[in-house]
Amino acid sequence: MAETEPASRKIWEKSAWADAAFFLEYLRPHFKVFIPAILVLALTGGMTILFIKELAALAGKGIGGASGPAWMEELNRSVWYLIAIVGTQAFIAFWRILLFAKASERALATLRTDTFSRIIRLPMATLNQRRIGELASRLANDVEAMRETLVVTIPMLIRHSVMLLLCLVLILQMSVKLSLVMMGTIPVVIVMIAIFGTHIRKLTRRAQDDLASSQVVVEEGLQSIISVKAFRNEAFELSRYHKNLGEFLRTTIRAAIPRASFIAFIIFAFSVALILVTWYAMRMLNDGAIGKEELTQFAGLTGMLAASFIQFPELITQLQRALGATERVREILRDGIEPADEETAPRERFRGEIEMRSVSFAYPNRPDTAVLQDFNLSAGAGQRIALVGPSGSGKTTSISLLFRFYDPDKGEILIDGKNVRDLSLTTLRRNLALVPQEVLLFGGSVRENIAYGKPGASEEEIVAAAKQANAHDFITGLAEGYNTLVGDRGAQLSGGQRQRIAIARAILADPAILILDEATSSLDAESERLVQEALDKLMENRTSLIIAHRLSTVRRCDQILVMSAGSVLERGTHEELIAKPGGLYGSLAKLQLE
């Protein structure tokens, strides 16, 4: 235990300095604003001490028995002098607050952008290991804690540090003996900060984790609100939230114990120091070692010193909380992201030839469970290839590998003869388009959702894509046409309408390779007819990979791959597979088509 503690302390100190350097890195581009703000802040702190000193000196002269016309004239001059100090301080304080806000808010806006940019570019393997609510909490709660530190805590620490230092210098000039009695508490406070600081920071970091867990429950509950209400599980979700929030509450209260102990000790120690200073000052006054005017100034400055000193424990606790939040944000920023490339590079259009050679793959969180084993696929430009088979056979996983959401453990994937690992992700994915079974639209307008396939598309292009997708008629029948808001995840539209918007989006993207993942399986007969017509137009002159359970949708495909347990059991055209005796496809066809 004795060997572990110093190592832990050393790690904490290293981490604290790293967090401080992290803050400064984001503030560096704004030093032209931030450094003047600090200087102005120090100036206002100094002016506060000057105000207290002059006010105490004026009061000391009055207590000392000064009177008469000369005294009144001096009093009037002093009053105007004090008003001038306060007015100047207020004017400077305005610019100090404005400069700090400009520097810190701009730095934090950059941090938020960098954090979201990192999250949105995380590989699918990493995203699947993290929960959406946790990532959202990092971007919201943790960055907000850092904001409070930059905007409030750090300025207050600087201001009180300047005031504390100036007070000490001035009271040392007045009476070394009294100052030493007052300063006797400072080493004790430093030791207490070292003792309590590590524990407080550890608990506040854990509290941030617990708060993120409660945020996960909120995100998941709202994302699946239909299921929540359908199963009448509002009370269950509330209990989940209450449980996670309870953990946060317990950790927060545990963190409050050392914080409260720290603050209580500081108050006690400093109060005792004030009592001793007052006792000693009265003895010095009685012995004539200090005058009334000097003592009044000393008392005023000591009161200001005490007021600043008592602020430090709470400010340091807030700083500890921000450092804990900073660690979590830095963890995200350290996570590996997908390979970067130039997203504005000229678009290269593929011919659409696909080859997957001896591909094997297991998900990173289940490395012992192979999802694909020695999988092979070959598609010529413009061909339609169908993947059929039971759930869990690896159909969707093969598409994920084509998009490079994951890389295969063995084998290689080629497009137009080039390994996809050698292609930029932008070039690759701009040549692919996916129409999934369950379309989750963004919460904006119909126009915005269609234009997502080609940001910046003209109105004519959007309308043309909607017409090809058999969506124009129903869109113009909506209350606000293309400006109609679709609601959260497209909840205001039917399944068939959402599918046609997804098809219009894919048409606008103009991909060389199209992937249809059970695109018509959940639709009624009329919606399926309209969607299928739109899909037939979309598949013209494109290589198409079609995942389907309904065999009626794959009859006209150039090749059908029948999959099971990650392997291809049969391949051929519909007619060839039907004619194969004892085949899996033939058995499925008898169940569905007869």
Residue pairs with C-beta under 8 A, 6 or more apart in sequence:
8 198
9 198
12 197
12 198
12 201
15 323
15 327
16 201
16 323
18 330
19 323
19 326
19 327
19 330
22 326
22 330
23 146
23 149
23 150
23 326
26 107
26 108
26 110
26 111
27 34
27 103
27 104
27 107
27 150
29 106
29 107
29 110
30 102
30 103
30 106
30 107
33 99
33 102
33 103
34 99
34 100
34 103
34 104
36 99
37 96
37 99
37 100
37 103
37 155
38 158
40 92
40 95
40 96
40 99
41 96
41 100
41 155
41 158
41 159
41 162
42 158
42 159
42 162
43 92
44 89
44 92
44 93
44 96
44 159
45 158
45 159
45 160
45 161
45 162
45 163
45 166
46 162
46 163
46 166
47 85
47 88
47 89
47 92
48 89
48 163
48 304
49 163
49 166
49 167
49 170
49 301
49 304
50 85
51 82
51 85
51 86
51 89
52 300
52 301
52 303
52 304
53 170
53 297
53 300
53 301
54 78
54 81
54 82
54 85
55 82
55 300
56 296
56 297
56 299
56 300
56 301
57 293
57 296
57 297
58 75
58 78
58 82
59 296
59 300
60 292
60 293
60 294
60 295
60 296
60 297
61 71
61 74
61 293
63 292
63 293
63 296
64 291
64 292
64 293
66 74
96 155
100 150
100 151
100 155
101 151
104 147
104 150
104 151
105 147
105 151
107 150
108 143
108 146
108 147
108 150
111 143
111 146
111 329
112 139
112 143
114 333
115 138
115 139
115 143
115 329
115 332
115 333
116 139
118 332
118 333
118 335
118 337
119 135
119 138
119 139
119 332
121 337
121 338
121 340
122 130
122 335
122 336
122 337
122 338
123 336
123 337
123 338
123 405
123 406
124 400
124 405
124 406
125 363
125 364
125 365
125 406
126 335
126 336
128 363
128 365
129 364
129 365
131 216
131 219
131 220
132 216
132 219
132 220
132 223
133 212
133 213
133 215
133 216
133 217
133 218
133 219
133 220
134 212
134 213
134 215
134 216
135 332
136 215
136 219
137 208
137 211
137 212
137 215
137 216
138 212
138 328
138 329
138 332
140 215
141 208
141 211
141 212
141 215
141 325
142 208
142 325
142 326
142 328
142 329
143 325
143 329
145 208
145 321
145 322
145 324
145 325
146 322
146 325
146 326
146 329
148 318
148 322
149 318
149 319
149 321
149 322
152 318
153 315
153 318
153 319
153 322
154 319
156 311
156 315
157 312
157 315
157 319
160 308
160 309
160 311
160 312
160 315
163 304
163 305
163 308
164 305
164 308
164 309
167 301
167 302
167 304
167 305
167 308
168 179
168 183
168 305
170 297
170 301
171 178
171 179
171 182
171 298
171 301
171 302
171 305
172 179
174 290
174 294
174 297
174 298
174 301
175 284
175 290
175 294
175 298
177 280
177 284
178 277
178 280
178 281
178 284
178 290
178 298
181 273
181 276
181 277
181 280
182 273
182 274
182 277
182 302
182 305
184 273
185 269
185 270
185 272
185 273
188 269
189 266
189 269
189 309
189 312
192 262
192 265
192 266
193 262
193 313
193 316
196 258
196 259
196 261
196 262
197 316
197 320
199 258
200 255
200 258
200 259
200 262
200 317
200 320
201 320
201 321
201 323
201 324
202 324
203 251
203 254
203 255
203 258
204 255
204 317
204 320
204 321
204 324
205 324
205 325
205 327
205 328
206 251
207 248
207 251
207 252
207 255
207 321
207 324
208 321
208 324
208 325
208 328
209 328
210 244
210 247
210 248
210 251
211 248
212 328
213 244
213 247
213 248
214 241
214 244
214 245
214 247
214 248
216 244
217 237
217 240
217 241
217 244
218 241
221 228
221 237
221 240
221 241
223 489
227 233
228 234
228 237
259 313
259 317
262 313
262 317
263 313
263 314
266 309
266 310
266 312
266 313
267 310
270 306
270 309
270 310
274 302
274 306
277 302
281 290
281 295
281 298
281 299
284 290
284 295
285 291
285 292
285 295
290 298
338 425
339 424
339 425
341 424
341 425
341 426
341 427
342 424
342 426
343 426
345 424
345 426
345 427
347 427
347 430
348 427
348 431
349 431
349 512
350 415
350 416
350 431
350 512
350 513
351 381
351 416
351 512
352 379
352 380
352 381
352 382
352 415
352 416
352 512
352 513
352 542
352 543
353 379
353 380
353 381
353 414
353 415
353 416
353 417
353 543
354 377
354 378
354 379
354 385
354 402
354 413
354 414
354 415
354 513
354 543
354 545
355 377
355 378
355 379
355 413
355 414
355 415
355 417
356 375
356 376
356 377
356 378
356 398
356 401
356 402
356 411
356 412
356 413
356 414
357 376
357 411
357 412
357 413
357 414
358 374
358 375
358 376
358 410
358 411
358 412
359 372
359 374
359 375
359 376
359 398
359 401
359 408
359 410
359 411
359 412
359 413
360 370
360 372
360 373
360 374
360 375
360 408
360 409
360 410
360 411
361 370
361 371
361 372
361 375
361 397
361 401
361 406
361 408
361 409
361 410
362 368
362 369
362 370
362 371
362 409
363 369
363 371
363 406
364 406
370 566
371 394
371 397
371 566
372 394
372 397
372 398
372 401
372 408
372 566
372 567
373 565
373 566
373 567
374 411
374 567
375 394
375 398
375 411
375 566
375 567
375 568
376 568
377 385
377 398
377 561
377 568
379 385
379 543
379 545
379 558
379 559
380 543
380 558
381 543
382 541
382 542
382 543
383 543
383 544
383 558
383 559
384 539
384 543
384 544
384 546
384 556
384 557
384 558
384 559
385 543
385 544
385 545
385 546
385 557
385 558
385 559
385 560
385 561
386 545
386 546
386 547
386 548
386 553
386 554
386 557
386 559
386 560
386 561
387 395
387 398
387 545
387 546
387 547
387 548
387 561
387 563
388 395
388 547
388 548
388 549
388 551
388 554
388 560
388 561
388 562
388 563
388 585
388 588
389 395
389 562
389 563
389 564
389 569
389 584
390 564
392 565
393 563
393 564
393 565
393 566
394 563
394 565
394 566
394 567
395 547
395 563
396 517
396 547
397 406
397 566
399 434
399 515
399 517
399 545
399 547
400 406
401 407
401 408
401 413
402 413
402 420
402 432
402 513
402 515
402 545
403 428
403 429
403 432
403 434
404 420
404 421
404 425
404 428
404 429
407 421
412 419
412 421
413 419
413 420
414 420
415 423
415 428
415 431
415 513
420 428
430 509
430 511
431 511
431 512
431 513
432 511
432 512
432 513
432 514
432 515
433 453
433 505
433 506
433 509
433 511
433 513
433 514
433 515
434 506
434 515
434 517
435 499
435 502
435 503
435 506
435 514
435 515
435 516
435 517
435 519
435 535
435 538
436 502
436 517
436 518
436 519
437 517
437 518
437 519
437 521
437 522
438 522
439 490
439 495
439 498
439 499
439 501
439 502
440 489
440 490
441 449
441 486
441 489
441 490
441 493
441 498
441 501
441 502
442 448
442 449
442 452
442 486
443 485
443 486
443 487
443 488
443 489
444 485
444 486
445 480
445 482
445 483
445 484
445 485
445 486
446 475
446 478
446 481
446 482
446 483
446 484
446 486
446 501
447 459
447 462
447 482
447 483
449 486
449 490
449 501
449 505
450 457
450 462
450 465
450 466
450 471
450 482
450 501
450 504
450 505
450 508
451 457
451 462
451 505
451 508
452 505
453 465
453 504
453 505
453 506
453 507
453 508
453 509
454 461
454 508
454 509
454 510
457 465
457 508
461 508
462 482
462 504
462 508
463 472
463 482
465 504
465 505
465 507
465 508
466 472
466 475
466 482
466 500
466 501
466 504
468 504
468 507
468 534
468 537
468 538
469 500
469 501
469 503
469 504
469 507
469 534
469 537
469 538
470 500
470 530
470 531
470 533
470 534
471 497
471 500
471 501
471 503
471 504
471 534
474 497
474 500
475 481
475 482
475 484
478 484
484 492
485 492
486 492
486 493
486 498
486 501
487 493
490 498
490 501
493 501
494 527
495 522
495 523
495 527
496 523
496 524
496 526
496 527
496 528
496 530
496 531
499 519
499 520
499 523
499 527
499 531
500 530
500 531
500 534
503 519
503 531
503 534
503 535
503 538
506 514
506 538
507 537
507 538
511 542
512 542
512 543
513 542
513 543
513 544
513 545
514 538
514 539
514 542
514 543
514 544
514 545
515 544
515 545
515 546
515 547
516 535
516 544
516 545
516 546
516 547
516 548
517 547
518 547
518 548
518 549
519 531
519 535
520 528
520 531
520 532
520 535
520 550
520 553
521 548
521 549
521 550
523 531
532 553
546 553
546 554
546 557
548 554
550 592
551 574
551 585
551 588
551 589
551 592
551 593
552 592
552 593
554 560
554 574
555 574
556 574
557 573
557 574
558 573
559 571
559 572
559 573
560 570
560 571
560 572
560 573
560 574
560 577
560 585
561 568
561 570
561 571
562 568
562 569
562 570
562 571
562 577
562 583
562 584
562 585
563 569
564 584
569 584
570 577
570 580
570 583
570 584
570 585
572 580
577 583
577 585
577 586
577 589
578 585
578 586
578 589
579 586
580 586
